[in-house]
Amino acid sequence: MAANLAEEIKEVEARSKDIVKDAKNGAAQMINEAQNEVERRTKEAKQKAFRLFKENTASVEREAEEKAKQSVEAGQKKSEQLAKQYGQKVNSAAQWISEEVISRYGSSEN
């Protein structure tokens, strides 16, 4: 009976070692899979964040371009309006200055 018991203990120990070995291998595999999943999700998150950044940047750039275009157009309209408004005054002021200079200092044609 001692021989059978010793053999049975050895068999159980051998099976236990195999179970522990399989468990360690399974745990290592689970750790590798988890690390791969973390890397994959991290990569996806970075890509999504970059995509959102680019989309937001493009949106802000479009808005800025539109506002700049509107500002330029408003400035051009304002300058045209001022040119029309003061254009005749400039001519009359220039004429008046010319007359004053000629009356004080004389004409070079004389």
C-alpha positions in Angstrom: 0.0 0.0 0.0 2.9 2.4 0.7 4.1 1.9 -2.9 0.7 2.6 -4.3 0.3 5.6 -2.1 3.8 7.0 -3.0 3.0 6.5 -6.7 -0.4 8.2 -6.3 1.3 11.1 -4.5 3.8 11.4 -7.3 1.1 11.3 -10.0 -0.9 14.0 -8.1 2.2 16.1 -7.8 2.9 15.7 -11.5 -0.6 16.7 -12.4 -0.5 19.6 -10.0 2.8 20.8 -11.6 1.1 20.5 -15.0 -1.9 22.5 -13.8 0.3 25.2 -12.3 2.4 25.3 -15.5 -0.8 25.6 -17.6 -2.1 28.3 -15.3 1.2 30.3 -15.6 1.1 30.0 -19.3 -2.5 31.0 -19.4 -1.8 34.0 -17.2 1.2 35.1 -19.3 -1.0 34.8 -22.4 -3.8 36.9 -20.7 -1.2 39.5 -19.7 0.1 39.7 -23.3 -3.4 40.0 -24.7 -4.2 42.8 -22.1 -1.1 44.7 -23.0 -1.9 44.4 -26.7 -5.4 45.6 -26.0 -4.1 48.6 -24.0 -1.7 49.5 -26.9 -4.5 49.2 -29.4 -6.9 51.3 -27.4 -4.2 53.9 -26.7 -3.4 54.1 -30.4 -7.0 54.5 -31.3 -7.5 57.2 -28.6 -4.5 59.2 -29.9 -5.7 58.9 -33.5 -9.2 60.0 -32.5 -7.8 63.0 -30.5 -5.6 64.0 -33.4 -8.6 63.8 -35.8 -10.7 65.9 -33.5 -7.8 68.4 -33.1 -7.5 68.7 -36.9 -11.2 69.0 -37.4 -11.5 71.7 -34.7 -8.5 73.5 -36.1 -9.9 73.4 -39.6 -13.2 74.7 -38.3 -11.6 77.6 -36.4 -9.5 78.4 -39.5 -12.6 78.5 -41.7 -14.3 80.8 -39.2 -11.3 83.1 -39.0 -11.0 83.3 -42.8 -14.6 84.2 -43.1 -14.3 86.9 -40.5 -11.2 88.2 -42.1 -12.9 88.3 -45.5 -15.9 90.2 -44.0 -13.5 92.6 -42.3 -11.6 93.3 -45.6 -14.8 93.8 -47.5 -16.2 96.1 -44.8 -12.9 98.1 -44.9 -13.0 98.3 -48.7 -16.5 99.6 -48.6 -15.7 102.1 -45.9 -12.6 103.3 -47.8 -14.7 103.7 -51.0 -17.3 105.6 -49.0 -14.7 107.9 -47.5 -13.1 108.5 -50.8 -16.4 109.5 -52.3 -17.2 111.6 -49.3 -13.9 113.4 -49.0 -12.8 113.3 -52.6 -14.4 116.6 -53.6 -13.3 118.2 -50.3 -9.7 117.2 -51.1 -9.9 118.9 -54.5 -11.4 122.0 -53.1 -8.9 122.1 -50.2 -6.0 121.7 -52.7 -7.5 124.5 -54.8 -7.8 126.8 -51.8 -4.2 126.1 -50.7 -3.0 126.8 -54.2 -4.8 130.1 -54.3 -3.5 131.1 -50.8 0.1 130.3 -51.8 -0.2 132.2 -55.1 -1.7 135.2 -53.4 1.0 135.3 -50.8 4.0 134.4 -52.8 2.9 135.0 -56.3 2.8 132.8 -59.3 6.0 131.5 -60.9 4.4 132.3 -64.3 4.7 136.0 -63.6 
